[in-house]
Amino acid sequence: MQNPVAAAPAAAGGSGVGLDLLPWPKVDFAKFGPIETKPLSRIQKISGANLSRNWVMIPHVTFNDECDITELEDFRKTIGKEWEKSGLKISPLAFIIKAAAEALKAFPTFNSSLDGDNLVLKQYYHIGFAADTPNGLVVPVIKNVDQKGIKQIAKELTELSLQAREGKLKPTDMQGATFTISSLGGIGGSSFTPIVNAPEVAILGVCKSQIKPVWNGKEFAPRLMCPLSLSFDHRVIDGAAAARFTVHLGKLLSDVRRLIL
């Protein structure tokens, strides 16, 4: 007899029918102490339903690695001082978005979507990034990243982030992503498991970079290391491919000159 969970991905439209899940427990929390009931925001309701579907329907695997962004950070600070004169700030995420598009070009399967028994390989590179807002998480999308320089990406990243916080994003601003990045770099952490954003097949999680001693062949030297967590759909991508993709991405970030090749 076929396991209903294993059969679930083949269900029409990914409905999840047949999972045979237990009902959610009902508890009178007030019996145990004071409580406050607060309704979920509209964004939380929408994202919650999507995240639940994605977690149940997609066989997730997460590959963790770190890359040396010492030179990248030095370069970012240098051009950041120049660009600040025009009111533009640049974050490491702008470089990560650009590098992700280049990595997707080198590994087309990561820029695809499942459609029944077919794999749709996209010829465009639209990168979504998770934006934290007072009402919940939203994912604006920067279109055609491969055709844009770091400065343009930084500009759109700033503008879309502001619109997200102000609740002014249009539906089209959050559509069409082929790959998503969830960055916790400004907060902390060493790794986490981001949930794949269907119908995409992979998502990159980024945590706060830290100075670590790294062996250079002669001695341990202080280097700024950036943690990367790549979650992927195991129906489409295997572990070896995920490792190669992440290592390639790390090389691009370790030497920003590679981004112009």
Summary of the structure (lengths in Angstrom):
residues: 261
radius of gyration: 20.2
end to end distance: 52.8
largest distance: 66.8
contacts: 737
relative contact order: 0.18
helix: 42%
strand: 22%
